[in-house]
Amino acid sequence: MDKAPKRKVDILVLSDIHLGTYGCHAKELLHYLKSVKPKTVILNGDIIDIWQFSKRYWPKSHMKVVKHLMGWMSKGIKIYYIPGNHDEMLRKFTGWKLGSLRIVNKVVLELDNEEKAWFFHGDVFDVTMQHSKWLAKLGAVGYDTLILINRFVNFISEKIFNRGKISLSKKIKNSVKSAVKFINSFENTAADIGISNQYQYVVCGHIHHPEMREIKTEEGKIMYLNSGDWIENLTSLEYNNGEWKIYRFDPSEMAESNLKEDDDLNDHQIFDNLLEEFNLMKQS
């Protein structure tokens, strides 16, 4: 069977993948990555969850995502890695370059019609991250536990009661007014700073809430975009032919044959190297 042609994308934005956690949908992400051919890739934070990184849990599908991104790098595809709070240790390497890969704190790209887009993760707006990092880390563990419980609930819902999947964390977020208020505050703060710098787009991650909307203030207007995550929403941002869109993964598109390809790189060797690097980062 002939492989479907890959979709060309000018800019691909991914964030909050959280490789190394139970909640990460690495197989679905790998399937998506194999379906596109980007010119520029923005990895907008929390790609590998160094907070919870452990050799006890690192499935082959997670390694295949890393190897696929490395394959893009070997092909000269420009990749910007913007560390988030879960991979903040990489901020020590800001300015580091390897081939087409750059580690940066933020990126400003000029798009069509001389419009500018500002990319950054967004945890700088999080008061919890700034003043109670231990509490944020505890919340990350709790979130991962909730995802495990959610998977069990969905298994019962689908297999026994023949009902669809539900998202416990989404229900909690949508029902707690403070969570909704935080999201709105985050988006408005990002928009205000973007407008003050005369950008036309501000592109974030961090809050796991995919969004694309115009925000107007007394100072001007800006298009706010958030790439969502690969824990619950399975979303990314794509810019092509002068237009942005939110990509939402459809589970029905999964093709197991695409996940059985052999790669030249050795899984164990790459993993051991990653583990050694992350342990060194934690100690420094």
C-alpha positions as CSV (number, residue, x, y, z in Angstrom):
1,M,0.0,0.0,0.0
2,D,1.4,3.4,-0.9
3,K,2.0,5.8,1.9
4,A,-0.1,8.9,2.1
5,P,1.8,12.1,1.1
6,K,2.9,14.2,4.0
7,R,1.2,17.5,4.6
8,K,3.5,20.5,4.2
9,V,3.5,22.9,7.1
10,D,5.4,26.2,7.3
11,I,5.5,26.3,11.1
12,L,4.6,23.6,13.5
13,V,4.1,24.4,17.2
14,L,4.1,21.6,19.9
15,S,4.1,22.0,23.6
16,D,3.3,20.1,26.8
17,I,4.0,16.6,25.4
18,H,5.4,15.5,28.8
19,L,7.4,12.5,27.5
20,G,8.2,10.2,30.4
21,T,4.8,10.4,32.1
22,Y,1.9,8.1,32.0
23,G,-0.4,10.7,30.6
24,C,1.6,11.3,27.4
25,H,0.0,10.1,24.2
26,A,3.3,9.3,22.4
27,K,1.9,6.8,19.9
28,E,-0.7,9.3,18.7
29,L,1.9,12.0,18.5
30,L,4.3,9.9,16.6
31,H,1.6,9.1,14.1
32,Y,0.9,12.8,13.7
33,L,4.6,13.7,13.3
34,K,4.9,11.1,10.5
35,S,2.0,12.8,8.6
36,V,3.5,16.2,8.3
37,K,6.6,17.8,6.7
38,P,7.4,21.1,8.5
39,K,9.8,23.8,7.5
40,T,10.2,25.2,11.1
41,V,9.3,23.5,14.4
42,I,8.7,25.3,17.7
43,L,9.0,22.9,20.7
44,N,7.3,25.3,23.1
45,G,8.1,23.8,26.5
46,D,7.5,20.7,28.6
47,I,8.5,18.3,25.9
48,I,10.3,15.9,28.2
49,D,9.1,15.9,31.8
50,I,12.4,16.1,33.6
51,W,10.5,16.7,36.9
52,Q,9.2,13.1,36.7
53,F,11.9,11.6,34.4
54,S,12.7,8.0,35.5
55,K,14.1,4.9,33.9
56,R,11.3,2.9,35.4
57,Y,8.9,4.4,32.9
58,W,10.2,5.2,29.4
59,P,8.1,3.3,26.8
60,K,9.5,2.6,23.3
61,S,6.9,5.0,21.9
62,H,8.3,7.9,23.9
63,M,11.8,7.1,22.5
64,K,10.5,7.0,19.0
65,V,9.1,10.5,19.3
66,V,12.6,11.7,20.4
67,K,14.2,9.8,17.5
68,H,11.7,11.3,15.0
69,L,12.5,14.8,16.2
70,M,16.2,14.0,15.9
71,G,15.5,12.7,12.4
72,W,14.0,16.1,11.5
73,M,17.1,17.8,12.9
74,S,19.4,15.6,10.8
75,K,17.4,16.7,7.7
76,G,18.1,20.3,8.5
77,I,14.6,21.2,9.6
78,K,14.9,24.3,11.8
79,I,13.9,23.4,15.4
80,Y,13.6,25.9,18.3
81,Y,13.4,24.3,21.7
82,I,11.9,26.7,24.3
83,P,12.1,25.1,27.7
84,G,9.1,25.2,30.0
85,N,8.8,24.6,33.7
86,H,8.9,20.8,33.5
87,D,12.1,20.9,31.5
88,E,13.4,24.2,32.9
89,M,16.9,22.7,33.5
90,L,17.5,23.1,29.8
91,R,17.4,26.9,30.3
92,K,20.9,26.6,31.5
93,F,21.8,25.8,27.9
94,T,20.0,28.8,26.3
95,G,21.9,29.8,23.2
96,W,23.2,26.2,22.6
97,K,23.2,25.1,19.0
98,L,23.5,21.6,17.4
99,G,22.9,21.6,13.7
100,S,19.5,23.0,13.0
101,L,18.5,22.8,16.7
102,R,18.5,25.9,18.9
103,I,17.7,26.2,22.7
104,V,16.1,29.6,23.4
105,N,13.9,31.3,26.0
106,K,11.7,32.8,23.3
107,V,11.4,33.2,19.6
108,V,10.1,36.1,17.4
109,L,9.5,35.0,13.8
110,E,8.5,37.3,10.9
111,L,5.5,35.8,9.1
112,D,3.8,36.8,5.9
113,N,2.9,40.5,5.4
114,E,5.7,41.5,7.8
115,E,3.6,40.3,10.7
116,K,5.5,39.1,13.8
117,A,4.8,36.2,16.1
118,W,6.2,35.9,19.6
119,F,6.6,32.3,20.9
120,F,7.3,31.5,24.6
121,H,6.1,28.8,27.0
122,G,4.2,31.0,29.5
123,D,5.2,29.7,32.9
124,V,6.6,33.1,33.7
125,F,3.0,34.2,34.4
126,D,2.4,31.4,36.9
127,V,2.5,32.7,40.4
128,T,2.7,29.1,41.8
129,M,5.8,28.5,39.7
130,Q,7.5,31.7,40.9
131,H,6.8,31.3,44.6
132,S,5.9,27.7,45.4
133,K,7.8,25.4,43.0
134,W,7.4,22.5,45.4
135,L,3.7,22.9,45.3
136,A,3.7,22.9,41.5
137,K,5.8,19.7,41.4
138,L,3.4,18.1,43.8
139,G,0.5,19.1,41.6
140,A,2.3,17.6,38.6
141,V,2.4,14.2,40.4
142,G,-1.2,14.5,41.3
143,Y,-2.2,15.4,37.8
144,D,-0.3,12.3,36.5
145,T,-2.2,10.1,39.1
146,L,-5.5,11.6,38.0
147,I,-4.7,10.7,34.3
148,L,-4.1,7.0,35.4
149,I,-7.4,7.0,37.3
150,N,-9.0,8.6,34.2
151,R,-7.7,5.8,32.0
152,F,-9.2,3.1,34.3
153,V,-12.6,5.0,34.3
154,N,-12.6,5.2,30.5
155,F,-11.8,1.5,30.2
156,I,-14.9,0.7,32.4
157,S,-17.0,3.3,30.5
158,E,-16.1,1.9,27.1
159,K,-15.8,-1.9,27.7
160,I,-18.6,-2.4,30.2
161,F,-21.1,0.4,29.7
162,N,-20.4,1.1,26.0
163,R,-20.1,4.8,26.6
164,G,-17.6,7.3,25.3
165,K,-14.5,8.6,27.0
166,I,-14.6,11.4,29.6
167,S,-11.9,13.7,30.9
168,L,-11.9,14.0,34.7
169,S,-9.3,16.8,34.8
170,K,-11.2,18.8,32.1
171,K,-14.4,18.5,34.1
172,I,-12.6,19.7,37.2
173,K,-11.0,22.7,35.3
174,N,-14.3,23.7,33.7
175,S,-16.2,23.4,37.0
176,V,-13.7,25.3,39.2
177,K,-14.2,29.1,38.7
178,S,-10.6,29.9,39.9
179,A,-9.2,27.6,37.1
180,V,-11.3,29.4,34.5
181,K,-10.2,32.8,35.9
182,F,-6.6,31.8,35.8
183,I,-6.8,30.8,32.1
184,N,-8.5,34.1,31.2
185,S,-5.9,36.0,33.2
186,F,-3.0,34.1,31.5
187,E,-4.4,34.8,28.1
188,N,-5.0,38.5,28.7
189,T,-1.6,39.0,30.3
190,A,0.2,37.4,27.3
191,A,-1.9,39.5,25.0
192,D,-1.1,42.8,26.8
193,I,2.6,42.2,26.6
194,G,2.4,41.1,23.0
195,I,0.5,44.3,22.1
196,S,3.0,46.5,24.0
197,N,5.7,45.0,21.8
198,Q,3.7,45.5,18.6
199,Y,3.5,41.8,17.8
200,Q,0.6,40.5,15.7
201,Y,0.6,37.0,17.3
202,V,1.5,35.7,20.8
203,V,1.9,31.9,20.9
204,C,2.1,30.0,24.3
205,G,1.8,26.6,25.9
206,H,1.8,25.8,29.6
207,I,-1.9,25.8,30.5
208,H,-2.9,22.8,28.3
209,H,-5.7,24.8,26.9
210,P,-5.7,25.0,23.0
211,E,-7.0,28.3,21.9
212,M,-7.0,30.7,19.0
213,R,-8.8,34.1,19.4
214,E,-8.3,37.8,18.9
215,I,-7.9,39.8,22.0
216,K,-8.6,43.6,22.0
217,T,-7.6,46.1,24.6
218,E,-7.4,49.9,24.7
219,E,-3.8,49.6,23.5
220,G,-4.6,47.6,20.4
221,K,-5.4,44.0,19.4
222,I,-3.5,40.7,18.9
223,M,-4.2,37.1,18.0
224,Y,-3.6,34.9,21.0
225,L,-2.7,31.2,20.3
226,N,-2.1,28.2,22.5
227,S,-1.0,24.8,21.2
228,G,-2.6,22.8,24.0
229,D,-1.1,19.5,25.0
230,W,-0.6,15.8,24.2
231,I,-2.0,14.6,27.5
232,E,-5.7,15.3,27.0
233,N,-6.4,17.5,24.0
234,L,-3.8,16.0,21.6
235,T,-3.4,19.3,19.7
236,S,-0.8,21.4,17.9
237,L,-0.7,24.7,16.0
238,E,0.0,24.8,12.3
239,Y,0.9,27.8,10.2
240,N,0.6,27.4,6.5
241,N,-0.1,29.8,3.5
242,G,-0.5,32.7,5.9
243,E,-3.0,31.1,8.2
244,W,-3.0,29.6,11.6
245,K,-5.1,26.6,12.7
246,I,-5.4,24.3,15.7
247,Y,-4.8,20.7,14.7
248,R,-6.8,18.2,16.8
249,F,-5.8,14.5,16.6
250,D,-8.5,12.1,15.5
251,P,-7.9,8.6,17.1
252,S,-9.6,7.0,14.1
253,E,-6.6,8.1,12.0
254,M,-4.3,5.8,13.9
255,A,-2.5,3.2,11.7
256,E,-0.5,0.6,13.7
257,S,1.7,-0.2,10.7
258,N,3.2,3.3,10.9
259,L,4.4,2.5,14.4
260,K,6.3,-0.7,13.6
261,E,9.1,0.9,11.6
262,D,12.7,0.0,12.7
263,D,15.1,2.8,13.3
264,D,18.9,2.9,12.9
265,L,19.5,4.5,16.3
266,N,19.8,2.3,19.4
267,D,17.0,2.9,21.9
268,H,18.9,1.9,25.0
269,Q,22.0,3.9,24.1
270,I,19.9,7.1,23.4
271,F,17.9,6.5,26.6
272,D,21.0,6.0,28.8
273,N,22.5,9.2,27.3
274,L,19.4,11.1,28.1
275,L,19.2,9.8,31.6
276,E,22.8,10.6,32.3
277,E,22.4,14.2,31.0
278,F,19.2,14.8,33.0
279,N,20.8,13.4,36.2
280,L,23.8,15.7,35.7
281,M,21.4,18.6,35.2
282,K,19.5,17.8,38.4
283,Q,22.8,17.7,40.4
284,S,24.2,20.9,39.0
